[in-house]
Structures are given as structure tokens and as C-alpha cells.
């Protein structure tokens, strides 16, 4: 089971201090476990705030992982967002990885996070620890290029506008109720036609 999906704009170096990462879109799946709600926080608004804090903590950790990978590879990180593609692209060589968050930090139970970085963005799936991590990585590489078509540049920097309704539809089709699917090309092509997405080259 996938607990949550997070799409974030990576922070980067910039005067006078590094820019923080920014969550562009986040979606939780399923009903949070009872242990996910600390005593005295039964109020729905407090629960939403708690979930928002959890997903922001995931986003920060993903941004840190991306920065560590970039620094270890010798590639300078850039806060600038290159021109986004207007059609799906292959992300087979896009940097990504896996890490675990221990129980209580920030979720009550241990979770595994699969992430993928492309241009100045990162995509992450928060999964139960027993989930198939290979399938999580494949799902991200199928989902990310299609989600890029939901982004529109607002300026020359890393400001983007997300079309949340298109993202919701894609997640409903490719990750229904947080369940990962073994997606074949015929199914993906049907989704692309439905969404009006140009076929990948």
C-alpha cells in the first residue's frame, strides 16, 4: 500500500541563503491508522495539519537525498527549472533512490520512500515497509513524465503552476486508492489518449 504521493520543487543555492524545497502537490491514501493521531488531536483540522507536517517532513528528506546524490556525483545543483517538456519523456536514467523513515519520524510506523528527481522537481511515494520497492520505482518512472505535462512555467525560475485536477485523474488511474499496478503499454497508451497526452518517443 502506498501511504502518500508527494511532488516537490527542490530548493537550491541562492542569496542570501539556500531556497527551501516547496511541496507542489501531496495526496494521502487510505485512512490513517489510529496511532497516527496523537491523543487529544481528534479534531479534523488538527489531523489535516498533522498530515501536512508529515508530508512536508518527507519532502525535506527527499530534497536532502537529492542534494547528497548531486554532490556525490559532482553535478552542481541549480535552482533554475529548465523548460519543461510538452510530452512524456523517458526517465530511465533519471536519478532516484530509496530510504526508510523509522517509526515515529514522522509516521507512527516505519515507511519506505521511493523518490525520483527530474529537472528541479522530485516525485516521491511513501510506502508500507513490506511494499514491492521495485514496483514503486517503476510506478514513479511511469507516473513522473505524465505528471510533467500538468506543470506550467510561471517564470524563468523554479515557479511552476500545477493543474491538480489532471494530477488527481492520473493518480486515480495509475495508483487507484494507493494500490500499485503492473501497468502494461496498452493501458498506459489508453490513459495517455484519455488525458490528451502525446505518446512518448
C-alpha positions in Angstrom: 0.0 0.0 0.0 1.2 3.5 -0.9 0.6 5.9 2.0 1.1 9.1 0.1 2.4 10.7 -3.0 4.5 14.0 -2.9 5.6 16.3 -5.7 8.0 19.0 -4.7 10.1 21.7 -6.2 13.7 21.2 -5.0 15.4 24.1 -3.2 18.8 25.2 -4.2 21.6 27.6 -3.6 20.7 31.2 -3.7 21.4 34.5 -2.0 21.3 35.2 0.9 20.5 31.6 1.9 19.6 28.3 0.2 16.0 28.2 -1.0 13.9 25.6 0.8 12.0 22.8 -1.0 8.4 23.5 -1.7 5.6 21.0 -1.9 3.6 21.5 -5.1 1.2 18.7 -4.6 0.6 16.0 -2.0 -2.0 13.3 -1.6 -2.5 10.8 1.1 -4.2 7.4 0.5 -6.3 5.3 2.8 -7.4 6.0 6.4 -4.6 7.0 8.8 -4.0 4.3 11.5 -5.3 5.2 14.9 -1.8 5.6 16.2 -1.4 8.3 13.5 -3.5 10.6 15.6 -1.9 11.6 18.9 -4.2 11.8 22.0 -6.2 15.0 22.1 -5.9 15.7 18.3 -9.2 14.2 17.1 -10.2 17.5 15.6 -10.2 17.0 11.7 -8.4 20.3 11.2 -5.6 19.2 13.6 -5.4 15.8 11.8 -5.0 17.6 8.4 -2.3 19.8 9.9 -0.6 16.7 11.2 -0.7 15.0 7.8 0.6 18.2 6.1 3.5 18.2 8.6 4.3 14.6 7.9 4.3 15.1 4.1 6.5 18.2 4.4 9.0 16.2 6.5 9.1 13.6 3.7 9.6 16.4 1.1 12.6 17.8 3.2 14.2 14.4 3.4 13.7 13.8 -0.3 15.4 17.2 -1.1 18.3 16.2 1.2 18.7 12.9 -0.6 18.7 14.7 -4.0 21.3 17.1 -2.8 23.5 14.4 -1.4 23.3 12.5 -4.7 24.1 15.6 -6.7 27.1 16.5 -4.5 28.5 12.9 -4.6 28.2 12.8 -8.4 29.9 16.2 -8.8 27.0 17.8 -10.5 26.2 21.3 -9.3 22.6 21.7 -8.1 20.7 24.5 -9.8 17.6 26.3 -8.5 16.6 27.1 -12.1 13.9 25.0 -13.7 14.7 24.2 -17.4 11.9 24.3 -19.9 9.5 21.6 -19.1 8.8 19.1 -21.9 5.4 19.3 -23.6 5.2 15.5 -23.9 6.2 12.5 -21.9 9.9 11.7 -21.9 11.9 8.6 -20.9 13.2 8.9 -17.3 15.1 5.6 -17.3 18.3 7.4 -16.4 16.8 10.0 -14.0 18.4 9.9 -10.6 16.3 8.3 -7.8 16.6 6.2 -4.8 15.1 4.6 -1.7 15.3 5.4 2.0 13.4 4.4 5.2 11.9 6.6 7.9 11.9 5.0 11.3 8.7 4.6 13.3 7.6 7.9 14.9 9.6 10.0 12.5 7.2 11.4 11.2 4.8 8.4 10.7 3.9 6.2 13.7 5.1 3.2 11.8 8.3 2.6 9.7 7.8 3.5 6.0 9.9 3.3 2.8 10.1 6.2 0.5 10.9 5.8 -3.2 11.9 9.0 -5.0 12.8 10.3 -8.4 14.4 13.6 -9.4 13.9 15.3 -12.8 15.0 18.9 -13.7 14.3 20.8 -10.4 11.5 18.6 -9.3 11.2 15.4 -7.2 8.5 12.8 -7.0 8.1 10.5 -4.0 5.9 7.6 -3.0 5.6 6.8 0.8 5.1 3.1 1.0 4.4 0.5 3.7 7.8 -1.3 4.5 6.6 -4.6 3.0 5.7 -3.0 -0.3 7.4 -4.0 -3.5 10.1 -1.3 -3.9 10.9 -2.3 -7.5 7.3 -1.8 -8.5 7.4 1.6 -6.6 10.4 2.7 -8.7 8.7 1.6 -11.9 5.5 3.3 -11.0 7.4 6.6 -10.4 9.1 6.4 -13.7 5.7 5.8 -15.4 3.9 8.5 -13.4 6.5 11.3 -13.5 6.7 12.1 -17.2 2.9 12.2 -17.4 2.7 14.5 -14.4 5.2 16.8 -16.0 2.5 17.7 -18.6 0.4 19.0 -15.7 3.1 21.6 -14.9 3.3 25.1 -16.5 6.1 27.5 -16.0 5.2 30.9 -14.4 8.6 32.5 -15.0 12.2 31.9 -15.8 12.9 30.4 -12.3 11.5 27.5 -10.5 8.0 28.8 -10.2 5.5 26.4 -11.7 1.8 26.1 -11.7 0.3 22.6 -11.2 -3.0 21.5 -12.6 -4.2 19.5 -9.6 -7.3 18.1 -11.4 -5.1 16.4 -14.1 -2.8 15.1 -11.3 -5.8 13.7 -9.4 -7.1 11.9 -12.5 -3.6 10.4 -13.3 -3.2 9.1 -9.7 -6.7 7.7 -9.8 -5.9 5.7 -12.9 -2.2 4.7 -12.2 -2.4 4.5 -8.4 -6.0 3.7 -7.5 -6.6 4.1 -3.8 -2.9 3.8 -3.2 -2.6 0.4 -4.9 0.3 0.0 -7.3 -0.5 -1.8 -10.5 1.6 -3.8 -13.0 1.0 -1.4 -15.9 1.3 -2.6 -19.5 1.9 -0.4 -22.5 -1.7 -0.8 -23.8 -3.1 0.5 -20.6 -0.7 3.4 -20.5 -1.5 4.4 -24.1 -5.2 4.3 -23.2 -4.6 6.6 -20.3 -2.4 8.9 -22.5 -5.3 9.1 -25.0 -7.8 9.8 -22.3 -5.6 12.6 -20.8 -4.7 14.0 -24.2 -1.0 13.3 -23.6 1.2 12.9 -26.7 2.8 9.5 -27.0 6.3 9.1 -25.7 9.1 9.0 -28.2 
